[in-house]
Amino acid sequence: MTTLTSMLWLLLLLASPLALYALHRWLLDLERRGYIYYWHRKPQGGSTYVPLQELVQPQIRHVIEVSEQVAESPDDEAGSGADARG
């Protein structure tokens, strides 16, 4: 191995952790701005595929809204039914 080759390997070995740390800090900054979920914040639910699907199929938004309303309605009906009986 020549001296130049060994020096390049040494430089690569020392620069790799610095590059990874810089990437890590950049990803944390993007997370803080709300662009990605990376280290601290976790997604609250739903799919990341849905916004893309809404661009291609706008009618999917109405299906999602109706599904959410249907999911909320049994709680409302159960509460009003219990009050009417009792």
C-alpha positions as CSV (number, residue, x, y, z in Angstrom):
1,M,0.0,0.0,0.0
2,T,1.4,3.4,-0.9
3,T,1.6,6.3,1.4
4,L,-1.0,8.2,-0.5
5,T,-3.5,5.3,-0.5
6,S,-3.1,4.8,3.3
7,M,-3.6,8.5,3.9
8,L,-6.8,8.5,1.9
9,W,-8.1,5.6,3.9
10,L,-7.2,7.4,7.1
11,L,-8.9,10.5,5.9
12,L,-12.0,8.5,4.9
13,L,-12.0,6.8,8.3
14,L,-11.9,10.1,10.1
15,A,-14.3,12.0,7.9
16,S,-17.0,9.3,8.0
17,P,-18.2,9.9,11.6
18,L,-18.2,13.7,10.9
19,A,-20.3,13.2,7.8
20,L,-22.8,10.9,9.6
21,Y,-23.0,13.4,12.5
22,A,-23.7,16.3,10.1
23,L,-26.4,14.2,8.4
24,H,-27.9,13.4,11.8
25,R,-28.0,17.1,12.8
26,W,-29.6,18.0,9.4
27,L,-32.3,15.4,9.8
28,L,-33.0,16.6,13.3
29,D,-33.4,20.2,12.0
30,L,-35.8,19.0,9.3
31,E,-37.8,17.2,12.0
32,R,-37.9,20.3,14.1
33,R,-39.3,22.2,11.1
34,G,-42.0,19.6,10.6
35,Y,-40.8,18.2,7.3
36,I,-40.0,14.6,8.5
37,Y,-40.4,12.3,11.4
38,Y,-36.9,11.1,12.4
39,W,-35.8,10.8,16.0
40,H,-38.1,12.5,18.6
41,R,-41.6,12.8,17.0
42,K,-43.6,9.9,15.9
43,P,-46.5,10.1,13.5
44,Q,-49.9,10.5,15.1
45,G,-51.6,8.1,12.9
46,G,-52.8,7.8,9.4
47,S,-50.8,6.9,6.4
48,T,-48.2,8.9,4.5
49,Y,-49.7,7.3,1.3
50,V,-53.1,9.1,1.7
51,P,-52.0,12.6,0.7
52,L,-50.4,11.2,-2.5
53,Q,-53.5,9.2,-3.2
54,E,-55.6,12.3,-2.7
55,L,-53.6,14.0,-5.5
56,V,-54.4,11.2,-7.9
57,Q,-57.9,10.5,-6.7
58,P,-59.6,13.6,-5.1
59,Q,-62.7,11.6,-4.3
60,I,-60.7,9.6,-1.7
61,R,-60.9,12.6,0.7
62,H,-64.7,12.3,0.9
63,V,-64.4,8.6,1.7
64,I,-62.0,9.3,4.5
65,E,-64.2,12.1,5.9
66,V,-67.3,9.9,5.8
67,S,-65.4,7.1,7.5
68,E,-64.3,9.4,10.3
69,Q,-67.9,10.6,10.8
70,V,-69.2,7.1,10.9
71,A,-66.5,6.2,13.4
72,E,-67.6,9.1,15.7
73,S,-71.4,8.5,15.4
74,P,-71.7,5.3,17.5
75,D,-70.3,7.1,20.5
76,D,-72.8,9.9,20.1
77,E,-75.8,7.6,19.7
78,A,-74.8,5.4,22.6
79,G,-74.6,8.5,24.9
80,S,-77.9,9.8,23.8
81,G,-79.6,6.4,24.1
82,A,-78.4,5.9,27.6
83,D,-79.7,9.3,28.6
84,A,-83.1,8.7,27.1
85,R,-83.5,5.4,28.9
86,G,-82.4,6.5,32.3
